[in-house]
Amino acid sequence: MTFADRAILMGLVALAVPVVIHLLGRRRPRRVELPTARFAEGAGAASRGRLWLKRLGLLALRMAAVGLLVLALAGPRLGGQGAPGGRWALVLDASPSMLASDAGDMTAFDRSRVRLARILGALDAEASVRLTLTDGREAEGPPETVRQALEQVAAPSWGSQPLEPTIRQALAGEAPPDHLVLATDATPPALAGLEAGAFAEADPAVTLLATPPAAANARLTLPRATVETEDGRPVVCIEAEVRTTEPETHVQPSLALNGTHHRGKRFRGNGRVRFRAPRPDAGPWQGAIRVGAEATMGWSSAPGAETPVPLAGRADVLSVDNVRYFTAAAPRATRVLVVDAADEADARVRSADLVAAAFAGETKDPKRATQMPAANVTRADVAGADVVAWVGPKAPADASVLRSASAVLWVPADVRPPAADLAQALGVTIGDAEAMAGGATLDPGGYVSPLLTAFEGGTSGDLAAPVFRRRLTAGWHGHPLSGDHGESAASHGHASVAMPPAAAVRFRDGGPALVEARRGDTRVAALLVGPSPVWGDVASRPEWVVLAHSLVEALAPRGEAATLNLTVDEAAARHLPNFNGKPGNFSGADAGGRPVYYSVNVDPAETANLAPAPERLESAFAADRLTAVTPDTDALSAIPGLSARRGVDLTPWAVVALAAVLMAEGLAAGRASGGRFRPREPASTEPP
């Protein structure tokens, strides 16, 4: 005989309760000697014997009632095998595709949890179980402990790794499991990197619980949000692509933007979603696009809520990931102060004019240039600019005003080196290299500025080989790139390349050679080639405009607020403020106190294809070790060890026996009480 729960058998200690009650209930009558007692001694002895037998039988019935109650609760079974034990490893797919729901609005994740809970309930209480989710969560212990942990896993994570590394983690350890159960929808993203025969040498018996998601799916790409000007007012433009697995499905897009809702044009199958929403208030702006299969779907926003939510009820049967969030901001014009610090009285075109003219055209990052002579520059002028373009060798009346600038770009406009005060403020020493031999451009120790990574599109081959009339050498005051004169080379990503004491100007891969450093809070970059004709033909080429814009954009701060559109993994890697690990719109402040607005989405590749491919997972294991269980098959009947549990369940018989014993105990208790439950006979009216 086996029992479903042996622990309940500890209740058999309650058999002592009727015995204790019986012993306490015994009455000892007081002995009184009467002259006539000798006539009743024989009858009394016989009566006491019968009463003792009745009480003993009543005690036996009560003890039988307690024992049968405990046995019924323990779940007795006659024949068959007991609950399987050993070591069990359960792997639960927690990828976003497991949020796909069926017609009953039950997700694939919930269906997998129910099936795993049934398996845990059928295991021996002493079995060792380890539950591992693909998002890193896990639980370990006896089946009941793991089952309770499984119930607390409310939903899959938006950041999940494929199954392959999770399975390896479940199979690792000094004591590999005897049984491995995989609960997954077996979609291609979940099976990424899984090769045939990857686990062919695994010893455990493997059970695959395939729980495919709903067939219909719509892929919504990450939206592209831009800000344009229309009649002098900003307009937010949002675009995204929709791809459905069922071409006949009608798609209804909608937009939620800062509390306002817009319904897009309904179309069938695949298409592009476009919205243009006027926004009169100041940015940045955050919103979301949603696609559904019914025209009744929409959005709901609670007062004060930052993120709109879909209306209550099931409004679509498309993708588990049919909502995309975005953040957009109107670019603020970069303020450029162009300072004329050159002695070019004889030049027809001054270098400062060429630098200022480079910012006259409109670009993706608008710039507003202001020009003034060096003698008129004040601390307020410098502090009010994002980038100060100091053109020429003259120093300001007070060189310390450059410490108030966020960034300084020094551009030579004269064959003379900069004044001592200016060189000290910049932190560089620049000298004439005219004495250098030949016409070759020298390589300054392999130094390439990190500013050039922001150079969009590169330059033409002509600019890479300019005609130089003058050359400069540059070095740092004191120890190069150290102390008060600059940051370490490692802070610029050049830990293995130190700035040499002197460098001659050159062009490499289409980019100019720069020297740069930080002077306190000021970022300084020295461009070692000037736009003046005395330096060559650089300024006569259109690439000069691109070069000037790229340098200013790289030096300028990122505007008043940083805006980001990221995937879940990217947001987690950046450790952004207030990020909770889920898709949505967020805001906060960075380490420097600057505001940050950002949107987080699931990578579209995670839910682009929800078509299950369980055969790929089956091919990773040996054929004789894996059992695949379809959604319509009971998992308990398919898993080896659980399917062998047979025999006769004695619980109903124990309940029937308990009822019979309780009935007999009631009758016996009535008789033992002296028959006071029997009705009295009526008194006779006949004369004696």
C-alpha positions as CSV (number, residue, x, y, z in Angstrom):
1,M,0.0,0.0,0.0
2,T,1.2,3.5,-0.9
3,F,0.1,6.9,0.2
4,A,-0.2,10.3,-1.6
5,D,1.2,12.1,1.4
6,R,2.9,10.1,4.0
7,A,3.3,13.1,6.3
8,I,-0.4,12.9,7.2
9,L,0.1,9.5,8.7
10,M,1.6,11.3,11.6
11,G,-1.9,12.0,12.6
12,L,-2.3,8.4,13.8
13,V,-0.9,9.6,17.1
14,A,-4.4,10.9,17.7
15,L,-5.4,7.2,18.4
16,A,-4.4,7.9,21.9
17,V,-7.1,10.5,22.4
18,P,-10.0,8.0,22.7
19,V,-8.0,5.9,25.1
20,V,-7.3,8.9,27.4
21,I,-10.9,9.9,27.3
22,H,-11.9,6.3,28.2
23,L,-9.6,6.1,31.1
24,L,-10.6,9.5,32.5
25,G,-14.3,8.5,32.1
26,R,-14.1,5.5,34.4
27,R,-16.1,6.0,37.6
28,R,-15.2,4.2,40.8
29,P,-18.4,3.7,42.9
30,R,-18.2,4.0,46.7
31,R,-18.6,0.6,48.5
32,V,-21.4,0.6,51.1
33,E,-22.2,-2.5,53.2
34,L,-26.0,-3.2,53.5
35,P,-27.6,-6.1,55.3
36,T,-29.6,-7.0,52.1
37,A,-26.6,-6.6,49.6
38,R,-25.9,-10.2,49.8
39,F,-29.1,-11.0,47.8
40,A,-27.8,-8.8,44.8
41,E,-24.2,-9.8,44.6
42,G,-24.6,-12.4,41.9
43,A,-26.7,-10.1,39.6
44,G,-24.3,-7.2,40.1
45,A,-21.3,-9.1,39.0
46,A,-22.9,-10.2,35.7
47,S,-24.1,-6.6,35.0
48,R,-20.6,-5.2,35.5
49,G,-19.1,-7.7,33.1
50,R,-21.5,-6.7,30.3
51,L,-20.9,-3.0,30.9
52,W,-17.1,-3.5,30.6
53,L,-17.5,-5.2,27.3
54,K,-19.7,-2.5,25.9
55,R,-17.3,0.2,26.9
56,L,-14.4,-1.7,25.4
57,G,-16.2,-2.1,22.1
58,L,-17.1,1.6,22.1
59,L,-13.4,2.5,22.6
60,A,-12.5,0.3,19.7
61,L,-15.0,2.0,17.4
62,R,-13.8,5.4,18.3
63,M,-10.2,4.5,17.7
64,A,-11.2,3.0,14.3
65,A,-12.9,6.3,13.4
66,V,-9.8,8.3,14.1
67,G,-7.6,5.9,12.2
68,L,-9.9,5.8,9.1
69,L,-10.0,9.6,9.0
70,V,-6.2,9.8,9.0
71,L,-5.9,7.1,6.3
72,A,-8.5,8.8,4.1
73,L,-6.6,12.1,4.2
74,A,-3.3,10.4,3.4
75,G,-4.7,9.0,0.1
76,P,-4.1,5.2,0.4
77,R,-3.5,3.3,-2.9
78,L,-3.3,-0.4,-3.2
79,G,-0.9,-1.8,-5.9
80,G,1.0,0.2,-8.6
81,Q,4.0,2.4,-8.0
82,G,4.5,5.3,-5.6
83,A,5.2,8.9,-6.6
84,P,8.5,9.2,-8.5
85,G,11.4,10.9,-6.7
86,G,14.9,11.7,-7.8
87,R,16.3,14.9,-9.2
88,W,14.1,16.9,-11.6
89,A,15.0,20.0,-13.7
90,L,12.2,22.2,-15.1
91,V,13.0,24.8,-17.7
92,L,10.3,27.4,-18.4
93,D,10.5,29.7,-21.4
94,A,10.0,33.3,-20.3
95,S,10.5,35.1,-23.6
96,P,8.0,37.8,-24.7
97,S,6.4,35.4,-27.3
98,M,5.0,33.4,-24.3
99,L,2.5,36.3,-23.8
100,A,0.6,35.1,-26.9
101,S,-2.9,34.2,-25.8
102,D,-5.5,31.7,-27.1
103,A,-9.2,32.1,-27.8
104,G,-9.8,31.8,-24.0
105,D,-7.4,34.7,-23.3
106,M,-4.9,32.4,-21.5
107,T,-1.3,33.0,-22.5
108,A,1.1,30.3,-23.5
109,F,3.1,31.2,-20.3
110,D,0.1,30.5,-18.1
111,R,-0.7,27.2,-19.8
112,S,2.9,26.1,-19.3
113,R,2.7,27.0,-15.6
114,V,-0.4,24.9,-15.1
115,R,1.2,21.9,-16.8
116,L,4.4,22.2,-14.7
117,A,2.3,22.6,-11.5
118,R,0.5,19.3,-12.2
119,I,3.9,17.6,-12.6
120,L,5.1,19.0,-9.3
121,G,1.9,17.8,-7.6
122,A,2.5,14.3,-8.8
123,L,6.1,14.0,-7.6
124,D,7.2,12.4,-4.4
125,A,7.4,14.9,-1.5
126,E,11.1,14.0,-1.0
127,A,12.1,14.7,-4.7
128,S,14.6,17.4,-5.5
129,V,13.4,19.9,-8.1
130,R,15.2,22.9,-9.7
131,L,13.1,25.4,-11.7
132,T,15.0,27.6,-14.2
133,L,13.5,30.4,-16.3
134,T,15.2,31.8,-19.4
135,D,15.2,35.3,-17.8
136,G,17.5,34.1,-15.0
137,R,14.9,33.5,-12.3
138,E,15.1,30.1,-10.5
139,A,13.8,28.2,-7.6
140,E,15.1,25.0,-5.9
141,G,13.8,22.6,-3.3
142,P,11.1,20.0,-2.7
143,P,8.1,19.9,-5.2
144,E,5.8,21.9,-2.9
145,T,8.3,24.7,-2.4
146,V,9.0,25.0,-6.1
147,R,5.3,24.9,-6.9
148,Q,4.7,27.9,-4.6
149,A,7.5,29.8,-6.3
150,L,6.0,28.9,-9.7
151,E,2.7,30.5,-8.7
152,Q,4.5,33.7,-7.8
153,V,6.0,34.1,-11.2
154,A,3.3,36.4,-12.5
155,A,4.5,37.0,-16.1
156,P,7.4,36.4,-18.5
157,S,10.2,38.8,-18.5
158,W,10.8,41.3,-21.3
159,G,14.5,40.5,-21.3
160,S,15.0,36.8,-21.9
161,Q,17.9,34.7,-23.3
162,P,17.4,31.8,-25.7
163,L,16.7,28.3,-24.4
164,E,20.2,26.9,-25.3
165,P,22.2,28.5,-22.5
166,T,19.4,27.9,-20.0
167,I,19.3,24.2,-20.8
168,R,23.0,24.0,-20.3
169,Q,22.7,25.7,-16.9
170,A,20.0,23.2,-15.9
171,L,22.1,20.2,-16.9
172,A,25.3,21.6,-15.2
173,G,26.4,20.7,-11.7
174,E,28.0,17.8,-9.8
175,A,24.7,15.9,-9.7
176,P,22.9,16.2,-13.1
177,P,19.1,15.7,-13.1
178,D,17.4,12.4,-13.8
179,H,14.5,14.1,-15.6
180,L,14.5,17.3,-17.7
181,V,11.1,19.0,-18.5
182,L,11.1,21.8,-21.1
183,A,8.0,24.1,-21.3
184,T,8.3,26.4,-24.3
185,D,6.5,27.7,-27.4
186,A,9.5,26.7,-29.4
187,T,9.5,29.9,-31.6
188,P,12.6,30.7,-33.6
189,P,13.8,33.5,-31.3
190,A,13.7,31.0,-28.3
191,L,15.7,28.5,-30.3
192,A,18.4,30.9,-31.5
193,G,21.8,29.4,-31.5
194,L,20.5,25.8,-30.9
195,E,22.2,23.3,-33.2
196,A,21.2,19.7,-33.9
197,G,22.7,17.2,-31.5
198,A,23.7,19.9,-29.1
199,F,22.5,17.8,-26.1
200,A,22.8,14.3,-27.7
201,E,25.1,13.1,-24.9
202,A,22.7,14.2,-22.1
203,D,21.7,11.4,-19.8
204,P,18.4,12.7,-18.3
205,A,15.0,11.6,-19.7
206,V,13.7,14.7,-21.5
207,T,10.1,15.8,-21.9
208,L,9.1,18.6,-24.2
209,L,5.9,20.4,-23.3
210,A,5.2,22.3,-26.5
211,T,2.8,25.2,-25.9
212,P,2.5,27.0,-29.2
213,P,1.2,30.6,-29.3
214,A,-1.7,31.9,-31.3
215,A,-1.3,31.6,-35.0
216,A,-2.0,35.3,-35.9
217,N,0.8,37.8,-35.4
218,A,1.6,41.3,-36.5
219,R,5.2,42.6,-36.5
220,L,5.4,46.3,-35.7
221,T,8.9,47.8,-36.3
222,L,10.5,50.3,-34.0
223,P,9.0,53.7,-34.8
224,R,11.0,56.5,-36.4
225,A,10.0,59.8,-34.7
226,T,11.2,63.2,-36.0
227,V,10.2,66.8,-35.3
228,E,9.5,69.2,-38.2
229,T,8.3,72.7,-38.4
230,E,4.9,73.5,-40.0
231,D,3.6,77.0,-40.1
232,G,6.1,77.9,-37.4
233,R,4.9,75.2,-35.0
234,P,6.5,71.8,-34.2
235,V,5.0,68.7,-35.7
236,V,5.8,65.3,-34.5
237,C,6.1,62.8,-37.4
238,I,6.0,59.0,-36.5
239,E,6.4,56.1,-38.9
240,A,6.5,52.4,-38.5
241,E,6.1,49.2,-40.6
242,V,3.4,46.6,-40.0
243,R,3.9,43.0,-41.2
244,T,1.2,40.4,-40.5
245,T,1.2,36.6,-40.8
246,E,-2.3,36.6,-42.2
247,P,-2.6,38.9,-45.2
248,E,-6.4,39.1,-45.0
249,T,-6.3,40.5,-41.5
250,H,-7.5,44.1,-41.2
251,V,-5.1,46.2,-39.2
252,Q,-6.2,49.3,-37.2
253,P,-3.4,51.6,-36.1
254,S,-3.7,54.2,-33.4
255,L,-1.4,56.8,-31.8
256,A,-1.3,58.0,-28.2
257,L,0.8,61.2,-27.7
258,N,1.0,63.1,-24.4
259,G,-2.7,62.4,-23.5
260,T,-4.1,62.9,-27.0
261,H,-5.2,60.0,-29.2
262,H,-5.3,59.7,-33.0
263,R,-6.8,56.9,-35.1
264,G,-4.9,55.9,-38.3
265,K,-6.2,54.6,-41.6
266,R,-7.4,51.0,-41.4
267,F,-5.8,48.7,-44.0
268,R,-5.5,45.0,-44.8
269,G,-2.3,42.9,-44.4
270,N,1.0,44.8,-44.6
271,G,1.6,48.5,-44.7
272,R,3.2,51.6,-43.2
273,V,1.8,53.5,-40.3
274,R,2.2,57.3,-40.6
275,F,1.1,60.0,-38.1
276,R,1.6,63.7,-38.1
277,A,0.6,65.2,-34.8
278,P,0.9,69.0,-34.1
279,R,2.4,69.7,-30.6
280,P,2.3,73.4,-29.6
281,D,3.9,72.8,-26.2
282,A,7.5,72.4,-25.5
283,G,9.2,69.0,-26.0
284,P,10.3,66.4,-25.6
285,W,7.3,64.3,-26.4
286,Q,6.6,60.7,-25.6
287,G,3.9,58.4,-27.0
288,A,3.1,55.0,-28.4
289,I,1.8,53.3,-31.5
290,R,-0.6,50.4,-31.3
291,V,-2.0,48.1,-34.0
292,G,-5.1,46.0,-33.5
293,A,-7.4,43.8,-35.5
294,E,-10.7,45.6,-34.5
295,A,-11.8,49.1,-35.2
296,T,-13.1,49.4,-31.6
297,M,-9.7,49.4,-30.0
298,G,-8.1,52.5,-28.6
299,W,-6.3,54.0,-25.6
300,S,-7.1,55.1,-22.1
301,S,-5.0,57.5,-20.0
302,A,-5.5,58.0,-16.2
303,P,-5.0,61.6,-15.0
304,G,-1.4,62.3,-14.4
305,A,-0.3,59.0,-16.1
306,E,2.9,59.2,-18.2
307,T,2.2,56.1,-20.3
308,P,-1.1,55.5,-22.1
309,V,-2.6,52.0,-21.8
310,P,-4.8,50.0,-24.1
311,L,-8.5,50.0,-23.4
312,A,-9.9,47.2,-21.2
313,G,-10.9,44.1,-23.0
314,R,-9.5,42.0,-25.8
315,A,-9.3,44.4,-28.7
316,D,-6.9,42.5,-30.9
317,V,-5.7,39.0,-31.8
318,L,-2.5,40.0,-33.4
319,S,1.0,40.2,-31.9
320,V,1.9,39.8,-28.2
321,D,4.1,42.9,-28.8
322,N,1.8,45.2,-30.9
323,V,2.7,48.4,-28.9
324,R,5.7,50.5,-29.7
325,Y,6.9,53.4,-27.6
326,F,8.9,56.4,-28.8
327,T,10.4,59.7,-27.6
328,A,11.0,62.7,-29.8
329,A,12.4,66.2,-29.2
330,A,12.8,69.3,-31.3
331,P,16.5,69.9,-31.7
332,R,17.6,73.1,-30.0
333,A,19.9,75.3,-32.1
334,T,23.5,75.0,-31.1
335,R,25.0,78.3,-30.1
336,V,28.4,79.0,-31.7
337,L,30.5,82.0,-30.8
338,V,33.0,82.8,-33.5
339,V,35.8,85.0,-32.1
340,D,38.0,86.9,-34.6
341,A,41.5,86.7,-33.0
342,A,43.6,87.0,-36.1
343,D,45.7,89.8,-37.5
344,E,44.6,89.6,-41.1
345,A,44.3,93.2,-42.2
346,D,45.7,92.4,-45.6
347,A,43.6,89.4,-46.3
348,R,40.6,89.8,-48.6
349,V,38.6,87.1,-46.7
350,R,39.2,86.8,-43.0
351,S,39.4,83.3,-41.5
352,A,36.7,84.1,-38.9
353,D,34.3,85.0,-41.7
354,L,35.0,81.6,-43.3
355,V,34.3,79.8,-40.0
356,A,31.1,81.8,-39.4
357,A,29.9,81.2,-43.0
358,A,30.2,77.5,-42.5
359,F,27.3,77.6,-40.1
360,A,25.0,79.7,-42.3
361,G,23.4,76.6,-44.0
362,E,20.7,74.5,-42.2
363,T,21.6,71.0,-41.1
364,K,20.0,68.2,-39.1
365,D,21.4,69.9,-36.0
366,P,20.7,73.6,-36.5
367,K,23.4,76.1,-35.4
368,R,23.2,79.8,-34.7
369,A,26.6,81.6,-35.1
370,T,27.5,84.9,-33.6
371,Q,30.8,86.7,-34.5
372,M,32.7,89.3,-32.6
373,P,36.4,90.5,-32.2
374,A,38.5,89.1,-29.4
375,A,38.9,92.4,-27.7
376,N,35.1,92.6,-27.1
377,V,34.6,89.1,-25.7
378,T,33.2,89.0,-22.1
379,R,32.7,86.1,-19.7
380,A,29.0,86.3,-20.3
381,D,29.5,85.9,-24.1
382,V,31.6,82.8,-23.5
383,A,29.3,81.2,-20.9
384,G,26.2,81.8,-23.2
385,A,27.7,79.7,-26.1
386,D,27.7,76.0,-26.5
387,V,30.9,76.1,-28.5
388,V,33.5,78.9,-28.8
389,A,35.3,78.9,-32.1
390,W,38.5,80.9,-31.3
391,V,40.0,81.8,-34.7
392,G,43.6,83.2,-34.6
393,P,46.5,83.5,-32.2
394,K,45.4,86.6,-30.2
395,A,44.4,86.1,-26.5
396,P,41.5,87.8,-24.8
397,A,42.0,90.6,-22.4
398,D,41.4,88.1,-19.6
399,A,42.4,84.6,-20.7
400,S,40.5,83.1,-17.8
401,V,37.2,83.8,-19.5
402,L,37.8,80.7,-21.6
403,R,37.4,78.6,-18.5
404,S,33.6,79.6,-18.6
405,A,33.1,77.9,-21.9
406,S,31.6,74.4,-22.3
407,A,33.9,73.7,-25.3
408,V,36.6,75.7,-27.2
409,L,37.6,74.9,-30.8
410,W,40.8,76.7,-31.6
411,V,41.4,77.3,-35.4
412,P,44.7,78.8,-36.6
413,A,44.4,81.8,-38.9
414,D,47.9,83.1,-38.7
415,V,51.4,81.8,-39.3
416,R,52.4,82.9,-35.9
417,P,51.9,80.6,-32.9
418,P,49.2,81.6,-30.3
419,A,50.0,84.1,-27.6
420,A,51.4,82.7,-24.4
421,D,48.2,83.6,-22.4
422,L,46.0,81.9,-25.0
423,A,48.2,78.8,-25.2
424,Q,48.1,78.6,-21.4
425,A,44.3,78.8,-21.4
426,L,44.1,76.2,-24.1
427,G,46.6,74.0,-22.4
428,V,48.6,73.4,-25.7
429,T,51.9,74.6,-27.1
430,I,51.8,75.2,-30.9
431,G,54.8,76.1,-33.0
432,D,55.8,76.5,-36.6
433,A,56.9,73.4,-38.4
434,E,58.0,75.1,-41.6
435,A,61.5,73.8,-41.2
436,M,60.3,70.2,-41.6
437,A,61.8,68.6,-44.7
438,G,59.9,67.6,-47.8
439,G,56.2,67.8,-48.7
440,A,55.1,64.8,-46.7
441,T,52.6,65.0,-43.9
442,L,54.0,63.6,-40.7
443,D,52.3,61.0,-38.6
444,P,51.9,62.3,-35.0
445,G,52.5,58.9,-33.2
446,G,49.3,57.3,-34.5
447,Y,47.0,59.7,-32.6
448,V,43.4,59.8,-33.8
449,S,40.9,62.0,-32.0
450,P,37.7,60.4,-30.6
451,L,35.9,63.5,-31.9
452,L,36.2,62.0,-35.4
453,T,33.8,59.2,-34.5
454,A,31.1,61.8,-34.8
455,F,32.2,62.9,-38.2
456,E,29.1,61.9,-40.3
457,G,29.8,60.5,-43.8
458,G,33.6,61.2,-43.8
459,T,35.3,63.5,-46.3
460,S,36.4,63.1,-49.9
461,G,39.8,61.9,-51.0
462,D,40.8,65.4,-52.1
463,L,40.6,66.6,-48.5
464,A,42.6,63.7,-47.4
465,A,45.5,65.0,-49.4
466,P,45.4,68.8,-49.2
467,V,48.1,71.1,-50.4
468,F,49.8,72.5,-47.3
469,R,51.7,75.7,-47.3
470,R,52.2,75.8,-43.5
471,R,52.5,73.1,-40.9
472,L,52.2,73.2,-37.1
473,T,53.5,71.1,-34.3
474,A,51.5,70.8,-31.1
475,G,52.2,69.6,-27.5
476,W,50.9,70.0,-24.0
477,H,52.1,72.2,-21.2
478,G,53.9,70.1,-18.7
479,H,53.3,66.3,-19.0
480,P,51.2,65.5,-22.0
481,L,47.5,64.9,-21.2
482,S,48.0,64.9,-17.5
483,G,47.4,67.0,-14.4
484,D,45.6,70.3,-14.8
485,H,46.4,70.4,-18.5
486,G,44.2,67.6,-19.6
487,E,42.7,64.2,-19.0
488,S,44.6,61.0,-19.2
489,A,44.8,59.2,-22.5
490,A,42.7,56.4,-21.1
491,S,39.8,58.7,-20.5
492,H,39.6,59.2,-24.3
493,G,39.8,55.5,-25.1
494,H,43.6,55.7,-26.0
495,A,45.1,53.9,-23.1
496,S,47.7,52.2,-25.4
497,V,48.5,55.4,-27.4
498,A,50.0,58.3,-25.5
499,M,50.0,61.8,-27.0
500,P,53.6,62.6,-28.1
501,P,55.3,65.8,-26.9
502,A,55.0,67.2,-30.4
503,A,52.9,66.3,-33.4
504,A,52.8,67.7,-36.9
505,V,49.4,68.2,-38.6
506,R,48.2,65.4,-40.9
507,F,45.0,63.9,-42.4
508,R,44.2,60.3,-41.9
509,D,41.2,58.3,-43.3
510,G,39.7,61.6,-44.4
511,G,39.8,63.2,-41.0
512,P,42.0,66.0,-39.6
513,A,44.5,65.5,-36.8
514,L,43.4,67.2,-33.6
515,V,44.8,67.6,-30.1
516,E,42.3,67.8,-27.3
517,A,42.0,68.0,-23.5
518,R,39.9,69.1,-20.6
519,R,40.7,72.3,-18.7
520,G,38.5,71.9,-15.7
521,D,34.9,71.7,-17.0
522,T,36.0,73.0,-20.4
523,R,36.6,70.7,-23.4
524,V,39.4,72.0,-25.7
525,A,40.1,70.9,-29.2
526,A,42.9,72.4,-31.4
527,L,42.5,72.0,-35.1
528,L,46.0,72.1,-36.6
529,V,44.9,73.4,-40.0
530,G,43.3,76.7,-40.7
531,P,40.8,77.9,-43.3
532,S,42.9,80.8,-44.5
533,P,44.4,80.6,-48.0
534,V,47.8,80.9,-46.4
535,W,47.3,77.4,-45.0
536,G,46.3,75.8,-48.3
537,D,43.2,75.0,-50.2
538,V,41.0,73.5,-47.4
539,A,38.5,76.3,-47.1
540,S,37.9,76.4,-50.8
541,R,36.4,72.9,-50.7
542,P,32.8,72.1,-49.7
543,E,34.1,69.5,-47.3
544,W,35.2,72.4,-45.0
545,V,31.5,73.1,-44.1
546,V,31.0,69.4,-43.2
547,L,34.2,69.4,-41.2
548,A,33.2,72.5,-39.2
549,H,29.7,71.2,-38.5
550,S,31.0,67.8,-37.4
551,L,33.5,69.3,-34.9
552,V,30.9,71.6,-33.4
553,E,28.3,68.8,-33.1
554,A,30.9,66.6,-31.4
555,L,31.9,69.3,-28.9
556,A,28.5,70.8,-28.1
557,P,26.5,69.4,-25.2
558,R,23.5,67.2,-26.1
559,G,20.9,70.0,-25.7
560,E,18.7,70.6,-22.7
561,A,17.4,67.0,-22.5
562,A,18.7,63.7,-23.8
563,T,16.2,61.5,-25.7
564,L,16.7,57.8,-26.4
565,N,14.8,55.1,-28.2
566,L,16.1,51.7,-27.1
567,T,15.4,48.0,-26.8
568,V,15.0,46.3,-23.4
569,D,18.5,44.9,-23.5
570,E,20.0,48.3,-24.5
571,A,18.2,50.1,-21.7
572,A,19.3,47.5,-19.1
573,A,23.0,47.8,-20.2
574,R,22.9,51.6,-19.8
575,H,21.5,51.5,-16.3
576,L,19.1,54.4,-17.1
577,P,17.1,56.1,-14.3
578,N,13.7,54.7,-13.3
579,F,13.9,51.8,-15.7
580,N,11.8,48.9,-14.4
581,G,12.8,46.3,-17.0
582,K,9.6,46.6,-19.1
583,P,8.7,48.4,-22.3
584,G,7.3,51.9,-21.9
585,N,8.2,55.6,-21.7
586,F,10.5,56.7,-18.9
587,S,12.2,59.9,-17.7
588,G,14.7,60.9,-15.0
589,A,18.0,62.5,-14.5
590,D,21.5,61.3,-15.3
591,A,24.5,61.3,-13.0
592,G,25.2,65.0,-14.0
593,G,21.6,66.0,-13.1
594,R,20.6,66.5,-16.7
595,P,17.1,65.4,-17.6
596,V,16.8,62.2,-19.7
597,Y,13.7,61.1,-21.6
598,Y,13.7,57.6,-23.1
599,S,11.5,54.9,-24.6
600,V,12.0,51.2,-24.3
601,N,10.7,48.5,-26.6
602,V,11.0,44.8,-27.1
603,D,13.4,44.0,-29.9
604,P,11.1,43.4,-32.9
605,A,13.1,40.2,-33.7
606,E,11.8,38.6,-30.5
607,T,8.2,38.5,-31.8
608,A,8.7,38.8,-35.5
609,N,8.0,35.1,-36.1
610,L,5.8,33.1,-33.7
611,A,5.5,30.0,-35.8
612,P,6.6,27.1,-33.5
613,A,9.4,24.9,-34.6
614,P,9.5,22.0,-32.0
615,E,11.4,19.7,-34.4
616,R,14.5,21.9,-34.0
617,L,14.4,21.4,-30.3
618,E,13.8,17.7,-30.6
619,S,16.8,17.3,-32.9
620,A,19.1,18.7,-30.2
621,F,18.5,15.6,-28.0
622,A,19.0,11.9,-28.6
623,A,15.8,10.4,-30.1
624,D,15.5,7.7,-27.4
625,R,15.8,10.2,-24.6
626,L,13.1,12.7,-25.6
627,T,9.3,12.5,-25.3
628,A,7.3,15.3,-27.0
629,V,3.9,16.1,-25.4
630,T,1.4,18.0,-27.6
631,P,-0.9,20.6,-26.0
632,D,-3.8,18.1,-26.3
633,T,-2.0,15.4,-24.4
634,D,-2.0,15.0,-20.6
635,A,1.6,15.6,-19.4
636,L,1.2,13.1,-16.5
637,S,0.3,10.3,-18.9
638,A,3.3,10.9,-21.2
639,I,6.2,11.5,-18.7
640,P,8.0,8.3,-17.7
641,G,7.6,7.6,-14.0
642,L,4.4,9.6,-13.7
643,S,2.5,7.5,-16.3
644,A,3.4,4.3,-14.4
645,R,1.3,5.3,-11.3
646,R,-1.6,2.8,-11.3
647,G,-3.4,0.7,-8.7
648,V,-6.7,1.0,-6.7
649,D,-7.4,4.2,-4.9
650,L,-8.6,3.2,-1.4
651,T,-9.7,6.7,-0.3
652,P,-13.4,6.2,-1.2
653,W,-13.4,2.9,0.6
654,A,-11.8,4.5,3.6
655,V,-14.5,7.2,3.6
656,V,-17.3,4.6,3.5
657,A,-15.8,2.6,6.3
658,L,-15.5,5.8,8.3
659,A,-19.2,6.5,7.9
660,A,-20.1,3.0,8.9
661,V,-17.9,3.1,12.0
662,L,-19.4,6.5,13.0
663,M,-22.9,5.1,12.7
664,A,-22.0,2.0,14.8
665,E,-20.3,4.2,17.4
666,G,-23.5,6.3,17.7
667,L,-25.7,3.2,18.3
668,A,-23.2,1.7,20.7
669,A,-23.0,4.9,22.7
670,G,-26.8,5.0,23.0
671,R,-26.9,1.5,24.4
672,A,-24.1,2.1,26.8
673,S,-25.9,5.1,28.3
674,G,-28.5,2.7,29.8
675,G,-31.1,2.8,27.1
676,R,-32.3,6.3,28.0
677,F,-33.0,6.9,24.3
678,R,-35.7,4.2,24.3
679,P,-39.3,5.4,24.8
680,R,-41.0,4.6,28.0
681,E,-43.9,2.0,28.0
682,P,-47.3,3.5,29.0
683,A,-48.6,2.6,32.5
684,S,-51.2,-0.1,32.6
685,T,-54.8,1.0,33.7
686,E,-56.0,-2.5,34.4
687,P,-56.3,-3.6,38.1
688,P,-53.7,-6.0,39.2
